[in-house]
Amino acid sequence: MCEVAMEEQGSEITDMEPCASLGELMVVTPRRRLDPPLSVVWTTLLYCAELVTAGVLCRTLHDDKDVIWLGATIAFMLVPAVVIQFTLTFIHRDLGRDRPMVLLLHLLQLGPVIRCFEALVVYFKAGKREEPYVTISRKISLEKGQEVHKELEIGQTERTLATHRNAFKRTAVIQAFLGSTPQLTLQLYATIQEKYLLSVRLALMIITLISITYGALVCSVLAIQIVYDNYKVRLRPGAYLCMVVWRALEIATRVTTLVLFSTALTHWVFLVGVANLLFFFFLPWVEFWARKGSLAEGVEKNFSKLGTTVVLCMFTLLYACINVFCWSAVKLDLAHPELIDRTQSWGRLALYYSGRFVENFVLITLWYFFKSDFYEYVCAPLLVVQLLICYSLAVLFMLLFHQFCHPCRRLFQYNVHDCLHCVCCRRAGRGARNGRGNVPPSYSTAATMVLVPEEPLELLDPQNSLPPDVTRQLGARESSA
């Protein structure tokens, strides 16, 4: 480990010198200005807007005596709200603290509101009093194609805000896929069945679609931050725009396909939904049992094995609900302490989107042949083509994001270009090898940075093109430089 001198003046730490032994630039940045908790405020606004709009719709349905739609709307409104209260209480560990007012607001389903108020109070009070202690976080920043090792000074206030942000990221995902997705599906189905559109129902569908898109966006960002935990991840506006279009098209197409199929074959849609849910729920457990692994012990120290199993089942249920409607962006590993497999699996990604495209095509085709007379004024073939094109565009934007907009694309051993080149040009490559032709270089053979520790110089010459004595000389020159 490189020893670097630091000068402390009060709470400030000066810049660090480069490490000559490792050839890496180590920088300690001074305490930076705190970013406002905009994600916390946005998640709270979406939660309150959906809750209030669903309440107004329930009042309208009660006046119209629509008991079935009323009961389903209330269920999809309250179930995710209760789960969110438990999640926030669990993350902030309030059960062992004397905070009766906060627990009362959680019972009234207003936990996100008080948490948002707490985060804003912490933000506006930042800098008015001296921090009792600070910690150092070491991250790697990718700047102009090079790795710059940085040490960031983190105070207690910034750590508290980070806890609030992480809690609300989980809240956004739970709200999106346990509440907003079923709610959007229900309201779109009710609109088609009743053959008229209420203004409050339209507002609720718009809010839920925004909530689902934001939840899927959070899933993608969280996956990147977990997989590349050692790196400081920064997404550009173009990356966010690409992900929003990708997720919005993917989710809207999936929900519309399921709703149209349910209007033609009502009872069969339950089989499709349950089959999808059970497949993605048991898939991580089957892989866990096949490897004969042991349950992760880092979920909660005070939990017994039964409590850990219950928490993992709830986590797996959320994972399954996400995958029913869109790509979860991660692979669940129940034996890993972080419950996430950090490997980049292009095969799993391709298999998911290929299978989902085929499933959507089959469902929309069955709807086309068994549709009711209600769609006689709708151009059904055009609607089928539009849905397939929209899902294809979602896949296209996903590929564009990973190829050009991913913040850690330089760390990929293989990128989208490599996979497509391998699939489409396999015959051409065989012909070139038979004819002793030159295969054009790909991203995987170019100089890319990979997420592995520093290797000896001998391993950097995979072709063994240098003699051993030359290799040793080059190694001596690098160490002396």
N, C-alpha and C positions, 0 to 999 in steps of 0.2 A: 504494500500500500504506500502510495506516495505521501511523504510528509510535506505539508505546505504550511507556511507561517501565516498567521492571521493577526491583524491588529484590531483590537476592540476599543472603540471610543464611545463610551456609553452603551448604546444598543446597536451601533453601526459596525459593520464588518467591511473591511476594504476588499478590493479585488484581489484575486489570488494569482500567483505566478504559475507559469506553465511547468509541468512535471517533465524534467529532462529524461528521466529513466523510462517513462512510458510514452513520451512523445504526444501527450494529450494536454489540452488546455483546460485547466480547472479554474472556474470562475465562481466567486461568491458574490451574488447580487445583494445590494442593500435592501432593506425592507421596503417593499413596493406599496403603492396605494391599493387599498382594497377595492375589489370590484363589487358593485351593488348586487344584491341577490335577486336579479331579475327573473331567473328561472323559478325561484320560490314564489314570487309574486304572480308570475304567469300561470303556474300550476294551481295556485289558490284561486285565481280568477276563473280558470276553466272548471275547477271543482264546484265553485259556488254557482257559476252560470248554468252548468248542467243540472245541478240540484234544484235551483229555483225554477228553471224552465220545465223540468220534469214535474215539479210540484204544481205549476200552473196547468200543465197538460192533464195531470191527475184530477184537478178540480173540474176541468172541462169534461173529462170522461165521466166523472161522477154525476155531473148535471145531466149528461146524455144517457146515463145508466148503462154504459158499456162496461160491464163487470169484468169480462175476460181481458180486454186491453188494459183496464185499470189495474187489475191484479198483477199482470205481467210487467207493466211500467213501474209499479211500486217495488216489485221484487228486484228488477234490474237497477233501481235507484238506491235501494237500501243495502243490498248485499255487498257491493263494492265499497260503500261508505263505511260499513262496519269493519271490513277487512283493512281499510285504510287507517282507521282509528287504532286497531291493534298493531299495525305496522309502525306507525309513528311512536306509539307508546313503547314498543319493543326496542326500536332503534335508539330512542332517547333515554331508555332505562328509567322511566318514571314510576314504575310500580314500587321500587324500593326507596322512593323519595317522598317527602312530605309536601305534595303539591295538590291539594284537594280541588282548587279552582280549575287547574288544567285538566284533571281527570273528569270533572263535571262537564267541561266543555267537550271533552271527547265523548262522553255519554250522550250529549246533545248533537253529536255528529258535526261539531264545529272545531275539531282538532286542527285541521289545516289552517284555519283562520288564526288561532292563537299562536301556532307555530310560525306563521308568516309574520305576525306582529312581533314575536320574540326576535326573529332574524333581522327585522328592520330596526328594532331598538339596539341590537348589538352593532349593526352597521353604523348607525348615526352616533353612537357613543364611542366608536373606534377613534383612537388617538387622543382622547381627552384624559386618559390616565396611563401611567406606565405599565407595561406588561410585566407580570411577575416572573415569567420565564419564556424562553423562546426555544425552538427546536430547529434542526437543520435537516432539510430534505434534499437528497441527491438525485438529480435527474439528468438525462442525456437529451440535448437539444440538437435537432438536425438543421444545420445552417449551411446553405450553399453546398449541399452534398457531403458535408463533413460532420462528424460527431463532436460536439462540444459538451464536456462534462461540467455541470453546474451544481452549485450548492445554494439552495434557496433558504433564506431565513424566514421561518414561519412562527408567528406569534400566537398567543392563546385566542385572540379575537378571530384571526383568520382560520384557525382550526375549528372554532365554534361555528363560523359561517360555513365551512366545508361540511361539517356534520349536518347542518340544515339542508344544504344543497343535495347531499347524498340521500338524505331521507326523502326529500321531495322528488328526486329522480325515481326512486322506487315507487313513490305514491303515484306519479304520472303513469308509470307502466301498469300498475294495478288498476287504476281508474280507466285506462284505455282499453285493456283487454278483458277485464272482468266486469266492467260496467258499460262503457261507451260502445264497444263492439256489439254485444247482445242488444243494447238499446237501439242502436242504429238499424240492426237487422229487423228487430221487432217493429219499429215505426215505419220502415219502408214496406214491410209486408202488410201492415195494417192499412197503409195508404192505398196499396194496390187492391186489397180486398174490399175496402169501403168505397173505392172509386172517387174519392175526393180528398183534398189536401187542406188540413187546418194550418193556419199561419203559425200557431205555437208549435205544432208538430214539425213544420218545416224548420223553424228556428232550432228546435232540439236536434234534428238530424244534422244541421250544419255544425252546431257546437260539438256534437259527438264525433263527426268526421274530423274536425280540427283536433279534438282530443286524441283520437286514435293515431292520426298522423304524427302528432307531437310525441306520443308514447312510443311509436315505432322509431322515430328519430332519436329519442333518448336511448332506446335499446341499441341502436347502431353505435352511438357515441360511447355508451358504457362498455360495449364489447371491445371497441378500439382501446379504450383506457385500461381495461383489464388485461387484454392480450399483450399490450405494449406498456406495461406498468413502469418499466425503468426509463421510459422516454416521456418527455414533456410534449404532449399532443396539442397541436393548435390547428383547428379547421378554418379554412378560408371561407368567405361568403359563397364562392362558387360551389364548394363542397356541400354546404348546407342546402343551397338551392337544388343541387343534383339529388341529394337525399330526400328532400321534400317531394319533388316530382316523382321520384322512384317509389316512395312509400305511399303517397296519395293515390297514384294510379294502381298500385298493387292491391291496396286495401279496398278501394272503391270497386274495382273489377271483381274481387273475390266476394264481397258482400252482395253486389248486384247479381252475380251468378247464383249464389245460394238462395237469394230471395226469389228470383225467377223460377228456379227449379222447385222451390217449395210451393209456389202457386199452382204448378202443374201436377206435381207428385208430392202431396203434402206429407204423407206418412213416410215416404222414402227418405226425406231430407233428415229425419231424426237418425236413421241408420247411417247416413253419410257423416253427419256431425259426430255421432257417438263413436263411429269407427275411426275417424280422424283423431278425436280426443284420446281414445284409449291407445291408439298406436303411438302417438307422441308422448303419452304419459308413461307407458311401460317400456319404451325404447331405452331410456337411460338406465332403468332398473335391470333390464335384460343384459345390457352391456356390463353393468356393475356385477351382476351375478356370474356372467361368463368369465370375467377376469378374476373372480373370487376376491374382490377387494374388501376393505373394511370401511365403515362409515367415517366420513370426515369429522374430526373432533374439534374443528375450529368454529363451528356454528355458534355455540354458546357454552361457556365453561360450566355453568350451573345446571345444564340440561343432562338428564339421564339419557340412556340409549333410546328409550321410548319417546322422550321429548324431541330428541334429535331426529328420529324417524318421522315424527309428525311434521316437524318443520320442513324436512326434506320432501315429504309428500306434498305439502302446500306449495313449495317452490317448484316441484315438478309439475303440479297442476297449472301454475301460472305459465311455465315453460310450454306446456302442451297447448294452452289457450292461445298463446302467441303464435305458435307454429300452425294452428288451424287456419289463421287468417293471413299471416305473412311470415317471412323468414326471420327467425329470432337472432340471427347473426352470431350466435355462439353455440358451442357444443357442450352439453351438460355432462359433467363428470362428478358423480356422487362421492368418489373416493378422494378427490382433490380437496385441500383445505379451503380453496376459494370457489369450489363447485364448478369451475369453468376449465375446459381444456384449451390451452393457449395456442395450440397448433392451428395453422391456417389450412383448412381442408377445402380445396377447390372441388374435389370429387363430390363431397357431401353437398356443397352449394349447387353444383350442376345437377345432381340427382334430385334435390328438392324442387328446383324450378322446372325441371323437365317433367317430373311427376305431377306437379301442381298445374302446369299448362295442360297436360293430357286430361287431368281430372276436370278442370274447368271446361275444356272442349267437350268432354262426354256429357257433363251436366247441362251445358247450354244446348247441346244437340238434342238431348232428351226433352228439354223444355220446348224446343222448336217443334217436335213431333207431337207432343201431348199438351200443348198450350190450350187455354180456354178461349172462348169467343170474345173475351174482353180485349184481346190484342188484335182484333180484326182491323182496327184503324192504325195499327203500328206496323211499320215495315220490319217484320221479324228477321229476314235474312240480313238486312242492314244492321240491326241491333246485334246479331250474333257476330258479324264481322267487326263491328266497333269494339265489342268486348274483347275479342281475341287480339285486335290491334293494340288496344290499351294495355293489355297484359304484356304484350311483346315490347311495347315502349317502356314499360316498367323494368323489364329485364334489361333492355338496352341502356337505360339510365343507371341501372345497377352496375353494369359492365363499365360504363364510362366513369363512374365514381371510383371503382377499384383500379382502373387503368390510369386515370389522370388526376383525380381529386383526393385520393386517400392520403392522409397526412403522413403515413409510414410506408408508402409504396416503395421507397428505396430499400426497405428492409425485406421485401418479398424475395424469396428465392426464385419463385415463378410468378408471373403476372398473367393477366388475361391474354395478352399477346402470345405468350408462350403456349398456353393451353390451346388456343385457337390454331396456332401454327402447328402444334403437335397433331391435332385432330384432322385439320384440313389438308395439311401438306405431308401426311405420312407416306403416301405413295410416291410423291415427288422426292422425299428424302431417301426412300429406298432405291429409287432409280438413280439418284445422285451418288449413293454409296456404291451401287453396282458399277456405275460408270466412272468412279473415282472423281466425282465432281465436288465442288466446294459448297457446303451448306452455309447459308448466310447466318451470321451470329444472331442470337436472340438475347433477351434481357437476362435470362438465366446464366448465360456464358459471359456476359459483360461484367464489368467491375461493379458489383452491387454490395451494399452493406447488409450483413445478416446479423441476427440477434443471437450471437454466440460470443464467448470470451475470446480474448486475443490468442491467436494460434502461433506456433513457431513458424519460422520462415520455410522450413521443409514442407509444411502442409499447404503453403500458399503456391506451391509448384506442383499441381495435380498431374501434370504430364511427365514429371521427372526429367525435364529437358536440361536441367543444369547439373553438372557433375558435383559430387559431394564437396570437393575442395572449393569450387566456385561458390557454392551455397554457403559454406562456412565463412568465406571472405566477405560475401555480401552481408551476412549476419553480423560480422565484426564491424563492418563499416556503419551499419544502421545503429548498432549499440554505441559506437563512438560518437556518431552524429547526435 
